[in-house]
Amino acid sequence: MLFTESKFMSCDVNSSARLPLLESLREKTASPLIQEMRRRCYEIAFGAEEGASGKERLRQLEHAIAEMSELDKGSPYVQGDLFCFEDHVLFLIFKNSAHNDDAAGIQAGIIYTRQTAQPLRRLDAFCQEVQERVICASLSKQTEAPAGWRRSKTSRTTAFERFLAKQDIDFLFTAARRETAPQRVRAAELLDDDYTREFLRRTREAHLEGCPTKLLKGEVSGESGFSIDRLSEAGLVLREVLISCRTTGHALFRLPSADALAVITVSNAKCSECGALVADERVEDVIAPTELAAALLQDAAWLINRIYTILRRLGVPAAEIAIAPVTNLGEAHVMVNICGEAFLFVLRDGDLTPALARRAIDAEMEAGVARLVVVATGRVRDEARLFLSEHAARRARGGTDIEVMIIEGVNAVASELRRALERFSRDLIAEELCALDANLGFSASRLVMARFEMLQTNLTTNADYVPPPPATTSPHSSTRGEVKLLLPPLDHESPDARSSSVNERRDLSLSM
Ligand SMILES: [Zn+2]
């Protein structure tokens, strides 16, 4: 999944100043891709010429063609440019005053993956560079210096901020810290399995009633994925030894292990019920659910953790995920800000009923978001589905589009969520970069997408590719070495993953 972030600066960079600005950025930042492409084109058409005079000729040609085109169309020739780096792409777009935005200005942005180191710092450095160039240009022309960069402020960002403002700060911090605890993450992953959840619930109820759950042979290390050993490793259950009286059947005591029992039998301890030696009483392996299991099963806590983990693995920063306290009806609300767009998640460990659909809509209206994701681990009732789609249609008729996504069953969450967020990020980047399409001659966003996808595919297809030692400096290192920086293998889902079995799909989600 790709992310994008951009900043705006109000200043009128008129058409004659745009080409010099790109040229000056060429020295400090990188070659502007579209300008470079134009110049290669001229070279093919007019013949290449070496040296400084050749470069000057290209510059003159570019200016002459820009002038001709502007006279023809009445709009600036240069709309912006792209700057490609190993693991990110920077873009610069000149906003004309005729745009629906308030004033003319420059938009500088970055498109990056979750592997990109410090993307926001890179964007800031780029903004700084652009600003310096613009100030230099405006000083030489005695015009007003630009006011500085501001973050793109859309109503969606404020929806996330509004949600944050309503939450208790301490709760937000502790919730985020709690969800990242490795043991909790590992345990919640096991709870994806319906049978495991049911088993733990049953065990817990039995435990509270005072009847210990006996350990059955088949459950110790089942082949179906369910195994007590795995639950015990994840800290969800404790294996204990229960000693009970053979005569009365009363439980005498529980011990953490068979070793502890050895200590007691050596001491010749006697049963308080019948007086027989403890060594002669009934010994059974039993299991007891842990506090962690109880905490995760309560109020869909494990589901919150799953969603949190999936989002974090997709690359969403922790600061952009806000978890609200669970409602008194057992629903969890999680607000996520992705590239300036707020997503409200309503989670329920149970069926999606019409009543839940109604409450989800209320929450969405209150939060003022345009994207609602309802995750229910049980069945989605037709009435609830209808209710949500009717609501979306009503909103669309009213002119405020809302996207409602329903995820049924927890096995599909990781893949469905990823597909949906990838689609969202693709649309967003296409919208950001469409201003460059005319200059480039084809879709700029497709070019960027294809580039990132190629980097990802290279990584997954070369799964056992051993990277060369970092010291080698081959003449191709600048192009071939791109792959090296993205070393943590990205999980690239094959198109047939949808048809794979549930277990495979779950493994896929774990390896994200
Ligand atoms: Zn006894």
Boltz pocket constraint, residues with backbone or C-beta under 6 A from the ligand:
constraints:
  - pocket:
      binder: B
      contacts: [[A, 244], [A, 245], [A, 246], [A, 247], [A, 248], [A, 271], [A, 272], [A, 273], [A, 274], [A, 275], [A, 276], [A, 281]]
      max_distance: 6.0
